[in-house]
């Protein structure tokens, strides 16, 4: 009987809270190697432009732009136009995002 109560409690704890859903979405986004690397670089350097990221990652600007667009739409980064260039920085609006970025710096 106590085993069933323990299992029920575990099952109740698995019900997705908002924080769990945010973390799940973040992990899905960062499951891609290039997006993970972009977030790691941006979180360490605070703000970088598309061209700089393309050079660092040794890939095309269009590939970097596609990843940045996905990260921006998800709310992890925000873009800022500087002349003809787009530069991006982390958007730290949720404490869970801050925690994940902190883990990435280790």
N, C-alpha and C positions, 0 to 999 in steps of 0.2 A: 504494500500500500504506500509506504514512504517513497519507494522508487518512482511510482506514478506521479506523486506530488512533486518530486524533484525534477522529473522530466517536463511536467507542466510549467514549472517555474522557468526552466531553461527555454522552453518554447515561447513563453511570454516575453522573456528578455530579448528574444530574436526579432520581435516585432520591430519593424524599421522605424526608427525615430528620424527626425529631420537631419540630425547630425550624421546618422548612419547613411542616409541617402546622399548627403553631400560628399561624404568620404568615398562612397561607392563610385559616384560620378567622377571624382578627382582621380581615383585609381584607374578607372577606365581610360580617362584622357591621358594619364601619364604612363599607361601601359605601352604606348608607342615610344620606341627608343628616341626618336628625334624630338618628339614633344617633351619628353622627360629632360633631354639634354638642353633644349631651349629654356625650359622653366628653371633648370639648375643654373644656367648661365645668367639669365635675366635676374634671378633672385640674388645672385652674388654681385652682379655689376649694376644693379638697380635700373638701368635703362640702356637699351641698345637698338640700333636701327637694323632694318632688314638686311642691308648689304653687309654690315658687320657680322651679323649672325651667319649669313651664308658663307663668308670667308672663314669664320671660326669652325663651322661644321663641314666645310669643304663640300658644299652642295649648292644647287642653283637657288637664286633668289625666289623663283616661283614656288619651289618646293617649300622653302622656309615660309613664304607668305601664306601658303595653304595651311601649314601647321599653326601659324600665328592667328589666322582667321578662326580656326577651330578653338584655340585657347581663348581668344577674345570673346567669341560668342558664348563660351562657357562661363565667362566672368572671372577667369584666372588672371588675365592681363588686360591692359588698356593701351590703346594706340594714341599717338600724338604726332601730328604732321609737323615736320621741320623742313620747310621749303618743299623740295620734291621728294624727300625721304619720309618714311613712316618709322617711328621709333616706338618701342614698347617697354612697359614696366609692369611689375607684378601688381595686381589689384588685391590688396589684403583686406577684404571686407568681412571675412568670416574667420573666427578663431581657429577652426579646423584647418583652413587653408594655411594659416600662419604656422600651425604645428607641423603640417606636412612639409612645408618649405624649410622649417627648422631641421627636420630629419634629413632632408636632402643635403644640407650643408655639412653634415657629419662625415 
